[in-house]
Amino acid sequence: MFLNHYHCDCCGTDWTDEYPCQVDDDCPKCGDRHISPHRFEDMAHAPYIRTMGELVAALNRGMGEPWNHIPGDVLSDLLETRLHGVTNGGISRYFETKDDATDYATTLPGDAVASLFSGTPQRLFLDD
């Protein structure tokens, strides 16, 4: 499996999707067709995620569907652990602690509008 990274020149949307090869995809926002991946990751060589810190790092790198890289014996624990984050301009950054998320929010420029959130990864991502 490959994690393909796409960018739509028509509307500026970035997204990832997993396929067994590097294939063209259609933009999920505007529907522009036949967009080639600009980057891909071979998921066969992707490391397993075993800690909340590794999950946070994977999410911040933009790894799509990190759940596929968490061993079953670790998955349920991680999905019930509290995750904290900051959303600014439609982009989210994730942190292990609320203090880390708050500290990050204070580093944003004065005109940035950030919202803090927290919850379990299961609620934040899998239930969307």
C-alpha positions as CSV (number, residue, x, y, z in Angstrom):
1,M,0.0,0.0,0.0
2,F,1.1,3.6,-0.7
3,L,0.0,6.8,1.0
4,N,-0.3,9.2,-1.9
5,H,-0.2,12.9,-1.2
6,Y,-2.2,15.1,-3.6
7,H,-2.6,18.9,-4.3
8,C,-5.3,20.4,-6.4
9,D,-4.1,23.4,-8.4
10,C,-7.6,24.4,-9.1
11,C,-8.8,25.0,-5.5
12,G,-5.6,24.5,-3.4
13,T,-6.9,21.5,-1.5
14,D,-4.3,19.0,-0.1
15,W,-5.3,15.4,0.8
16,T,-3.9,11.9,1.2
17,D,-5.3,8.6,0.2
18,E,-4.1,5.0,0.4
19,Y,-3.9,2.9,-2.7
20,P,-2.0,-0.3,-3.7
21,C,-0.1,1.9,-6.3
22,Q,0.5,5.5,-7.2
23,V,-2.6,6.5,-9.0
24,D,-4.3,9.7,-10.1
25,D,-7.2,10.8,-7.9
26,D,-10.0,13.3,-8.1
27,C,-10.1,16.4,-5.8
28,P,-12.5,15.8,-2.9
29,K,-13.4,19.5,-2.8
30,C,-13.9,20.7,-6.3
31,G,-14.0,17.4,-8.3
32,D,-11.0,18.3,-10.6
33,R,-10.0,15.0,-12.1
34,H,-6.9,13.0,-12.8
35,I,-4.6,14.6,-10.2
36,S,-1.3,12.8,-9.9
37,P,0.3,12.3,-6.4
38,H,3.2,14.8,-5.8
39,R,4.6,12.5,-3.1
40,F,4.0,9.0,-1.8
41,E,5.0,6.8,1.1
42,D,5.4,3.1,0.9
43,M,3.3,1.9,3.8
44,A,5.0,-1.5,3.9
45,H,8.0,0.3,5.3
46,A,6.1,2.7,7.6
47,P,6.9,2.2,11.3
48,Y,4.3,1.0,13.8
49,I,2.8,3.6,16.1
50,R,3.0,2.5,19.7
51,T,2.7,5.6,21.8
52,M,0.6,8.8,21.9
53,G,3.7,10.7,21.0
54,E,4.2,8.7,17.9
55,L,0.5,9.1,17.0
56,V,0.8,12.9,17.5
57,A,3.9,13.0,15.3
58,A,2.2,11.0,12.6
59,L,-0.9,13.3,12.6
60,N,1.3,16.4,12.5
61,R,3.2,15.0,9.5
62,G,-0.1,14.6,7.7
63,M,0.0,10.8,7.7
64,G,-3.4,9.7,6.4
65,E,-5.1,6.9,8.3
66,P,-2.5,6.4,10.9
67,W,-4.8,3.8,12.5
68,N,-3.5,1.3,9.9
69,H,0.0,1.5,11.5
70,I,-1.1,0.9,15.1
71,P,-0.9,-2.8,16.3
72,G,-4.2,-4.1,17.6
73,D,-3.0,-4.5,21.1
74,V,-2.1,-0.8,21.3
75,L,-5.0,0.6,19.2
76,S,-7.8,0.6,21.9
77,D,-5.6,2.2,24.5
78,L,-4.5,5.0,22.1
79,L,-8.0,5.7,20.9
80,E,-9.2,6.2,24.5
81,T,-6.3,8.5,25.5
82,R,-7.0,12.2,25.6
83,L,-5.5,14.2,22.7
84,H,-5.2,18.0,22.7
85,G,-4.8,20.3,19.8
86,V,-5.0,23.8,18.3
87,T,-6.8,24.6,15.1
88,N,-5.7,27.8,13.3
89,G,-6.8,28.7,9.7
90,G,-8.2,25.2,9.1
91,I,-4.9,23.5,10.1
92,S,-4.7,21.4,13.2
93,R,-1.6,20.6,15.3
94,Y,-1.8,17.9,17.9
95,F,-0.3,17.6,21.4
96,E,-0.1,15.1,24.2
97,T,-1.0,17.6,26.9
98,K,-3.3,20.6,27.2
99,D,-0.4,22.7,28.5
100,D,1.6,22.0,25.3
101,A,-1.4,22.9,23.1
102,T,-1.9,26.1,25.1
103,D,1.8,27.0,24.9
104,Y,1.7,26.5,21.1
105,A,-1.4,28.7,20.8
106,T,0.4,31.6,22.5
107,T,3.2,31.5,19.9
108,L,0.8,32.2,17.1
109,P,0.8,35.7,15.6
110,G,-1.5,38.2,17.3
111,D,-4.0,38.3,14.5
112,A,-4.2,34.4,14.3
113,V,-7.5,33.0,15.5
114,A,-6.9,29.7,17.2
115,S,-9.2,27.3,18.9
116,L,-8.1,24.7,21.5
117,F,-9.8,21.3,21.5
118,S,-9.4,18.1,23.3
119,G,-10.9,14.7,23.2
120,T,-10.1,11.1,22.3
121,P,-8.7,10.3,18.9
122,Q,-11.6,8.0,18.4
123,R,-14.1,10.9,18.8
124,L,-12.0,13.5,17.0
125,F,-11.1,11.4,13.9
126,L,-12.9,8.1,13.5
127,D,-16.4,9.4,14.2
128,D,-16.2,12.2,11.6
